[in-house]
């Protein structure tokens, strides 16, 4: 027997888990407070720059148990959002309550980028380049302050918050270095930040968690899909509420 499954959102200290499923006429609103429907608005940059919302922890919740296993959890926009609005997601095993602290090491929302439109959000772990001369383009291995938390296959932003930021994939790491699967496209300076990267949401389904979990028990099934919204100076929708397309959470069940 198939399970009954709905999209849920986790907020607060508990956390409080509540449906955000369109079938229940429920939803989420991105902003800068720890509410499912945020009331603290996400400011639009008045000049070049990118601002980020608080995180939204979404998950699939089994409301009526089944005799199946869920896997291959994927996420996608139903349609593309307006220019200047970009959503990101990350496979997150644990919940941490938002508390208003920005930055890659915080579990709340990424630091704003005042230097450019299309800025990227970064996550912990984060480290810095530790090489006096920096690195030229086409570099595959960089010496860093600490590389121990960077695992094979992890996508990272090199040069977070700089004009040369780029996303690379970790091939291997040591205590003091990170090696990438391909050479860097850009040069990077000593002290530049390297941080784990979110994945940008698109209209194509992208995997966030492929763990097989039985539906025999009700409640959260699989990992959180941790999401964040960015707005930059190219957004022309003006102040007030901006309507986003539906965010589809899909899965396999067998």
C-alpha positions in Angstrom: 0.0 0.0 0.0 1.3 3.4 -1.0 1.8 6.0 1.7 0.1 9.4 1.9 2.9 12.0 1.6 2.9 15.8 1.9 5.4 18.6 1.8 6.2 20.1 5.2 8.2 23.0 6.5 10.1 23.1 9.8 10.5 26.3 11.8 11.1 27.4 15.4 13.0 25.8 18.3 11.2 22.5 18.3 11.1 22.5 15.4 7.4 23.1 14.6 6.5 21.0 11.6 3.6 22.1 9.5 2.2 21.4 6.0 3.2 23.7 3.2 1.5 21.5 0.6 -0.6 23.2 -2.0 -3.2 20.4 -1.5 -3.8 21.9 1.9 -3.8 25.4 0.5 -0.6 26.0 2.5 2.6 27.6 1.4 5.9 29.2 2.5 7.0 32.8 2.1 10.7 33.7 2.0 11.9 36.6 4.1 14.1 37.4 7.1 12.4 35.8 10.1 11.9 32.3 11.5 8.3 31.8 10.3 6.9 29.6 7.7 5.2 32.6 6.2 7.8 35.3 6.7 6.7 38.9 7.5 10.2 40.4 7.7 10.8 41.3 4.1 13.9 40.5 2.0 15.3 43.9 1.0 16.0 44.5 -2.7 19.5 45.9 -3.2 19.4 49.5 -4.3 22.7 49.1 -6.1 24.9 46.3 -7.3 24.5 43.4 -4.8 22.7 40.2 -3.7 20.7 39.7 -0.5 19.7 36.3 0.9 16.6 35.1 2.9 16.5 33.0 6.0 16.6 29.3 5.2 13.5 27.2 4.8 13.8 23.6 5.9 11.4 21.6 3.7 10.8 17.8 3.9 8.5 15.0 2.8 6.2 13.9 5.6 4.4 10.6 5.7 0.9 11.4 7.0 -0.6 7.9 6.5 1.8 5.0 6.7 2.4 2.6 3.8 4.2 -0.6 3.0 6.7 1.0 0.6 10.2 2.6 0.6 10.7 6.2 -0.5 13.9 7.3 -2.3 15.2 9.6 -5.1 13.9 12.8 -3.5 14.1 15.7 -6.0 13.2 19.3 -6.2 12.4 21.8 -9.0 10.6 25.1 -9.7 7.4 24.5 -11.6 8.3 27.5 -13.8 11.2 30.0 -13.8 11.0 32.8 -11.2 11.4 36.5 -12.2 14.8 37.8 -13.2 16.8 38.7 -10.2 15.2 36.0 -8.0 17.2 32.7 -7.6 16.5 29.8 -5.3 19.1 27.4 -3.9 18.9 24.0 -2.1 21.0 21.7 -0.1 20.7 18.2 1.3 20.7 18.8 5.1 20.6 15.9 7.6 19.9 18.0 10.7 17.7 21.0 11.6 19.2 24.1 13.2 16.9 27.0 14.1 17.4 30.3 12.4 18.6 32.9 14.8 19.5 35.8 12.5 23.2 35.2 12.2 24.6 35.6 8.7 27.6 33.9 7.3 29.0 30.6 5.9 29.6 29.2 9.4 26.1 30.0 10.6 23.1 27.7 10.1 20.8 30.5 9.4 21.2 32.5 6.2 24.1 33.3 4.0 26.0 36.6 4.1 24.8 39.3 1.6 27.1 40.1 -1.3 27.5 43.8 -1.8 29.9 43.5 -4.7 27.8 42.0 -7.5 24.5 40.7 -8.8 24.2 37.0 -8.9 26.1 36.4 -5.7 26.3 32.8 -4.5 25.4 31.6 -1.0 28.0 29.6 0.9 27.7 27.0 3.6 29.9 25.5 6.3 32.5 24.0 6.1 34.5 27.0 4.9 38.2 27.7 4.8 40.6 30.2 3.2 43.4 29.9 0.6 46.8 29.9 2.3 49.3 30.7 -0.4 51.1 34.0 -0.4 50.9 34.5 -4.2 47.4 33.2 -4.6 46.6 30.9 -7.6 46.4 31.5 -11.3 43.6 30.1 -13.5 43.8 26.3 -14.3 44.9 25.4 -10.7 43.7 22.0 -9.6 45.2 21.9 -6.0 45.2 24.7 -3.5 46.8 25.0 -0.1 44.2 26.0 2.5 44.0 26.8 6.1 42.1 23.5 6.7 40.9 20.9 4.2 39.8 18.1 6.5 36.1 18.8 6.2 36.0 18.8 2.4 35.0 15.4 1.0 35.2 13.8 -2.4 32.3 15.0 -4.6 31.5 18.1 -2.5 30.7 21.2 -4.6 32.4 24.3 -3.3 32.5 28.0 -4.1 36.1 29.2 -4.6 36.5 32.9 -4.1 33.2 33.4 -2.3 32.1 37.0 -2.5 34.7 38.0 -5.1 34.4 38.9 -8.8 36.1 35.6 -9.6 34.0 33.3 -7.6 33.3 29.9 -9.2 31.9 26.5 -8.3 34.3 23.5 -8.4 34.0 19.9 -7.3 36.4 18.4 -4.7 38.4 15.4 -5.9 40.3 14.9 -2.7 41.7 16.8 0.3 44.3 16.7 3.1 44.6 18.7 6.3 46.1 21.6 4.3 45.0 21.2 0.7 42.0 20.7 -1.6 42.3 19.1 -5.0 39.5 19.7 -7.6 38.3 17.5 -10.4 39.1 20.3 -12.9 41.3 23.3 -13.0 39.9 26.7 -11.9 38.6 29.0 -14.5 39.7 32.1 -12.6 42.6 33.3 -10.5 42.2 33.5 -6.8 44.0 35.5 -4.1 45.5 34.5 -0.8 42.9 34.6 1.9 39.9 34.0 -0.5 37.1 31.9 1.0 36.3 28.4 -0.1 32.9 27.3 1.1 30.5 24.4 0.5 28.0 25.4 -2.2 24.3 25.2 -2.5 22.8 24.1 -5.8 20.7 26.5 -7.8 17.1 25.5 -8.3 15.9 25.1 -11.9 12.8 23.8 -13.6 14.4 20.4 -13.9 14.2 17.9 -11.0 17.5 17.7 -9.1 18.3 15.2 -6.5 18.6 16.2 -2.9 18.4 12.8 -1.1 18.5 9.3 -2.5 18.3 7.5 0.8 15.8 4.6 0.9 13.5 5.0 3.9 10.5 2.9 4.8 7.1 4.5 4.9 5.9 2.2 7.6 6.2 5.0 10.2 4.6 8.4 9.9 6.6 11.6 10.1 9.6 13.0 8.3 11.0 10.7 5.6 14.6 11.3 4.5 16.7 14.5 4.8 15.7 18.1 4.8 15.7 20.0 1.6 17.3 23.2 3.0 16.4 26.2 0.7 17.2 29.8 0.5 16.1 32.6 -1.9 18.3 35.4 -3.2 17.3 38.8 -4.8 19.7 41.1 -6.6 19.6 44.5 -8.2 18.3 43.1 -11.6 14.9 42.4 -10.0 12.4 44.9 -11.3 9.3 43.7 -9.5 9.4 46.5 -7.0 8.6 46.3 -3.3 5.9 44.3 -1.6 5.1 40.6 -2.1 6.7 38.9 -5.1 4.9 35.8 -6.3 7.1 32.7 -6.7 6.3 29.6 -8.8 5.4 26.4 -7.0 8.3 24.4 -5.7 7.8 20.8 -6.5 9.1 18.0 -4.2 9.0 14.7 -6.0 10.1 11.1 -5.0 10.1 7.5 -6.0 8.1 5.0 -4.0 8.2 1.2 -4.4 
